[in-house]
């Protein structure tokens, strides 16, 4: 297995946010969703850098949307998870689930 | 400036580095208008600039390496040959107050030229050039700091050197960004609203 078969922490968080937001995933909404669900503040520049990397690996696709005056006339860029991206998310989830299994030290909140 | 207008300089700097990524600029403006502070805006801009530069330089590492060697050589020649020659020829003119604008102008010109010669990666190269200027000044600065710690007489020189180094780096960056911003293709800021989704 190559390293590319699995997603990194940040990549996985962003991919899951994309899945949760479905058709409404663009920079601001992704950052808000992550902040709302896991109270984790990620810079927009970092989100875009990760999304561009994922797009190069064909796990994410993007489309230019509408522009609004409150954005200074700049268009939004909407992102969606591709079929390949969905497969990678599942692979990563299975790998993490295997690693979590049989760890009595962590069960019940004991470190 | 109204509360709703994002910091102009920060937006200009960001557009120099991520000119093609209008969505990122739009996202930052949207968040700022939703109540984020100027400090937050600047922080986000600096993170985006750093990310964009690292990505650009890593993607073109051969060019980056060549540039580091070239800039190092230019700065070495400037420090070891050009400056002593100027001192020899125009010693009086090069007393500190006069020397500062000349050095800044040279630094600006160097930044502009380097950016001009690397058109596709102008902003990233401008930042690299500025970092190289800082690194070239660092050894002298460290020596002076050491002297200032042992003798108060050198403290004034140290303060001057700090200002001098910052101005040199700023001039080099400004020269590169100036060239970079002139090279950005001007696009209409308000495309038709409710446009259908088009694949990028």
Interface residues (C-beta under 8 A of the other chain):
Chain A: X26 X27 X28 X31 X43 X44 X45 X46 X48 X49 X52 X61 X62 X63 X64 X65 X66 X67 X68 X69 X70 X71 X72 X73 X74 X75 X76 X77 X78
Chain B: X6 X18 X21 X22 X23 X24 X25 X26 X27 X28 X29 X30 X31 X33 X43 X44 X45 X47 X48 X49 X50 X51 X52 X55 X189 X190 X191 X193 X194 X195 X197 X198 X199 X200
